[in-house]
Amino acid sequence: MTRAWLAEAVRRIEADYNRSADTHLIQVDLPHHDGIQLYLKDESSHPTGSLKHRLARSLFLYALCNEWIGPDTCVIEASSGSTAVSEAYFAKMLGLRFIAVVPAATAAPKLDAIRFHGGEIHAVDDPRTVYDVAQRLARETGGHYLDQFTYAERATDWRGNNNIAESIFAQMAEEEHPVPAWIVCGAGTGGTSATIGRFIRYRRYATQLCVADPVNSIFHRHYADRAAVALPEGCASRIEGIGRPRVEPSFVPGVIDRMIPVEDGDSLGAMRALGQVLGRRVGGSTGTNLWACAQLIREMAARGERGSIVTLLCDGGDRYGCTYHDPAWLAESGLAWARGEAEMAGLLG
């Protein structure tokens, strides 16, 4: 590898960042809870449509500056879809081959988006095998496995440098309650929660971090009992992008103040209710976040507290048009989403 190629690769990624505006912070009305404000950090407005755009940029810069990627490197990732979409975007920018190892059940629009950016798909029937298959492909191609599940928490500068936490606090500066009582996010790799939790402590904010986690995920079980490191056989979440069958290296429970397990049906019900309020569809993990926010809002109201809560709108719903937003898929899923939709509509309407 030449330093000239490396410098040009970093320049292209940084130039792309400079061309991109910050993501919006949307206030959502809570008509029944005066004095409590809810905000959504809309990560769907990134060039590749999701929160994972930030992670993909950080992972590429981290790999480049460690000289793990060169001009002829094949780049591989294990992903449930959204990270791979964003990584395919950056690989194409640098003229690199990219292979996404994804579960066979990944939503088809995500696969189409990976291919749109020039990526290749390697589907596996058992989601637990994505790690080993990605490592094998890296060996066979002489390429580099980006390994978001290991490097997410260290590739992002948690002290600032335009990370998502710094952006949230900057955008909240002129609000009625500029320091949120809670920030709520999910955990897929654990990188976002690690970044936000560390930043809160580094800047000495009183904000608490809550991680919303699917019931069928190991993260909230590990948070409660560090001896729990893997889910039982056949136990899996239906919410793409968050929740994992094993504790990932990037998951840092010590910087989390609370975890709230959420049923998949409640995630989809909340997703649908929020879509009605916003006038556009959102993804399932946003519903997971919102369900946890609703619990925190009720608790704050019961204590007579005022304040703000910020959560993440992780991605748009178009990627799930053939699953979460398809009536036939919902009917066949067996998920009890109607109760959650009605309850969330009552909170927001």
SULNORLIN-V256034 format. One record per backbone hydrogen bond with DSSP energy under -0.5 kcal/mol. CO is the residue of the C=O (numbers start at 1). NH is the residue of the N-H. E is the energy in kcal/mol with one decimal. If there is no record, write none. Layout:
CO&NH&E / CO&NH&E
This chain:
2&6&-1.9 / 3&7&-2.7 / 4&8&-2.0 / 5&9&-2.4 / 6&10&-2.4 / 7&11&-2.2 / 8&12&-2.3 / 9&13&-1.8 / 10&14&-2.6 / 11&15&-2.8 / 12&16&-2.0 / 13&17&-1.8 / 14&18&-2.2 / 15&19&-1.3 / 17&20&-1.4 / 24&26&-0.5 / 24&42&-2.7 / 26&40&-3.0 / 27&29&-0.5 / 28&38&-0.8 / 30&33&-2.1 / 33&36&-1.7 / 35&307&-2.4 / 37&309&-2.5 / 38&28&-2.9 / 39&311&-2.5 / 40&26&-3.0 / 40&42&-0.9 / 41&43&-1.4 / 41&313&-2.4 / 42&24&-0.5 / 42&45&-1.0 / 43&46&-1.2 / 46&49&-2.0 / 49&316&-0.9 / 50&53&-1.8 / 51&54&-1.4 / 51&55&-0.7 / 52&56&-2.9 / 53&57&-2.1 / 54&58&-2.1 / 55&59&-2.9 / 56&60&-2.3 / 57&61&-2.4 / 58&62&-2.6 / 59&63&-2.4 / 60&64&-2.7 / 61&65&-2.6 / 62&66&-1.2 / 63&68&-3.0 / 63&69&-0.8 / 64&67&-1.7 / 70&73&-1.4 / 73&75&-0.5 / 74&144&-2.7 / 75&99&-2.5 / 76&146&-2.6 / 77&79&-0.5 / 77&101&-3.4 / 81&85&-2.1 / 82&86&-1.9 / 83&87&-2.7 / 84&88&-2.6 / 85&89&-1.5 / 86&90&-1.7 / 87&91&-2.8 / 88&92&-2.5 / 89&93&-1.7 / 90&94&-1.5 / 91&95&-0.5 / 91&96&-2.9 / 92&95&-1.1 / 97&75&-3.0 / 98&120&-2.4 / 99&77&-1.9 / 99&101&-0.6 / 100&102&-0.7 / 100&122&-3.0 / 101&79&-2.5 / 102&124&-2.2 / 103&106&-2.0 / 107&110&-1.1 / 107&111&-1.4 / 108&112&-2.5 / 109&113&-2.0 / 110&114&-2.2 / 111&115&-2.3 / 112&116&-2.4 / 113&117&-1.5 / 114&119&-2.5 / 115&118&-2.1 / 120&100&-3.1 / 122&102&-1.6 / 124&104&-2.6 / 125&127&-0.7 / 126&129&-2.3 / 127&130&-1.3 / 129&133&-2.4 / 130&134&-2.2 / 131&135&-2.3 / 132&136&-2.3 / 133&137&-2.5 / 134&138&-2.0 / 135&139&-2.0 / 136&140&-2.6 / 137&141&-2.2 / 138&142&-1.0 / 138&143&-1.7 / 144&76&-2.7 / 144&146&-0.7 / 147&150&-1.3 / 147&151&-2.3 / 148&152&-1.7 / 149&250&-1.9 / 151&154&-0.7 / 151&155&-2.3 / 152&156&-0.9 / 156&158&-1.0 / 157&160&-1.3 / 163&167&-2.1 / 164&168&-2.2 / 165&169&-2.2 / 166&170&-2.1 / 167&171&-2.4 / 168&172&-1.6 / 170&173&-0.9 / 172&175&-2.0 / 175&178&-0.6 / 178&180&-0.8 / 181&208&-2.0 / 182&310&-2.1 / 183&210&-2.7 / 184&312&-0.7 / 185&212&-2.5 / 187&243&-2.9 / 190&194&-2.1 / 191&195&-2.4 / 192&196&-2.6 / 193&197&-2.6 / 194&198&-2.3 / 195&199&-2.3 / 196&200&-2.4 / 197&201&-1.6 / 198&202&-2.8 / 199&203&-2.6 / 200&205&-2.3 / 201&204&-0.6 / 208&183&-2.2 / 208&210&-0.5 / 209&257&-1.9 / 209&258&-1.4 / 210&185&-2.0 / 210&212&-0.6 / 211&260&-2.1 / 213&262&-2.4 / 214&217&-0.6 / 215&217&-1.4 / 216&237&-0.5 / 218&222&-2.7 / 219&223&-2.4 / 220&224&-1.5 / 221&225&-2.0 / 225&228&-2.4 / 227&229&-0.7 / 229&247&-1.8 / 232&235&-1.7 / 234&236&-0.6 / 238&240&-0.8 / 239&242&-1.0 / 244&218&-2.7 / 245&231&-2.7 / 246&248&-0.6 / 248&251&-1.8 / 250&252&-0.6 / 251&253&-0.6 / 252&255&-1.3 / 253&256&-1.7 / 258&211&-2.5 / 260&213&-2.2 / 262&215&-2.1 / 263&267&-2.0 / 264&268&-2.1 / 265&269&-2.2 / 266&270&-2.6 / 267&271&-2.2 / 268&272&-2.2 / 269&273&-2.2 / 270&274&-2.5 / 271&275&-2.0 / 272&276&-1.5 / 273&277&-1.4 / 274&278&-2.7 / 275&279&-1.9 / 275&280&-1.0 / 281&317&-1.9 / 283&287&-1.1 / 284&288&-1.6 / 285&289&-2.1 / 286&290&-2.5 / 287&291&-2.3 / 288&292&-1.7 / 289&293&-2.2 / 290&294&-2.3 / 291&295&-1.4 / 292&296&-2.0 / 293&297&-2.9 / 294&298&-2.3 / 295&299&-1.9 / 296&300&-2.6 / 297&301&-2.6 / 298&302&-2.2 / 299&303&-1.4 / 300&305&-2.7 / 301&304&-1.2 / 307&37&-2.3 / 308&181&-2.6 / 308&182&-1.3 / 309&39&-2.4 / 310&184&-2.8 / 311&41&-3.0 / 312&314&-1.0 / 313&43&-2.0 / 313&44&-0.5 / 314&51&-2.0 / 315&283&-1.9 / 316&319&-0.6 / 317&320&-2.0 / 318&321&-1.4 / 320&323&-1.3 / 320&325&-2.4 / 323&326&-2.2 / 325&327&-0.6 / 326&330&-2.5 / 327&331&-2.3 / 328&332&-1.9 / 329&333&-1.5 / 330&334&-0.7 / 335&337&-1.3 / 337&341&-2.2 / 338&342&-2.3 / 339&343&-2.5 / 340&344&-2.5 / 341&345&-2.4 / 342&346&-1.7 / 343&347&-1.2 / 344&348&-2.3 / 345&349&-1.9 / 347&32&-0.5
